[in-house]
Amino acid sequence: MTPARHTRQREVIAAVLRQAEGPLSAPELLGRAQRDLPGLGTATVYRTLRLLQEQGEAHAVNLDGEALYEASGRGHHHHFSCNACGRVYTLHSCPVALPSGTVYPGGFVVEGHEVTLYGRCPGCAAQR
């Protein structure tokens, strides 16, 4: 398989993912990337996201049935979703102490977990 070319589009999309405070939807990613590349299109964003995932540089987070994307390599973390503004933030601490291999009744073996907390972000909470 031939390695993918490093295009300006790919560089900008990857940079947007690395700089984001949390995972982004494809339309959010497109909007931010278009600041540097005004002609960037939706199809290019989806193709690039697929490529970045295949190469392990990005991964999808499914939140309430929507695929959001973030840069890989950030270690174990969870997310906070604001009920007011809809933004999703990365939480760098883990409220769940379940090491891999933990065995539950019935033979369930924990291999990983995801946690999403819901509420109001600081900006929205201040407006209340």
Secondary structure as UniProt FT lines:
FT   HELIX           8..19
FT   HELIX           26..33
FT   TURN            34..36
FT   TURN            38..39
FT   HELIX           42..54
FT   TURN            55..56
FT   STRAND          58..63
FT   TURN            64..65
FT   STRAND          66..71
FT   STRAND          78..82
FT   TURN            83..85
FT   STRAND          88..91
FT   TURN            100..101
FT   STRAND          103..104
FT   HELIX           105..107
FT   STRAND          108..109
FT   STRAND          116..119
FT   HELIX           122..126
//
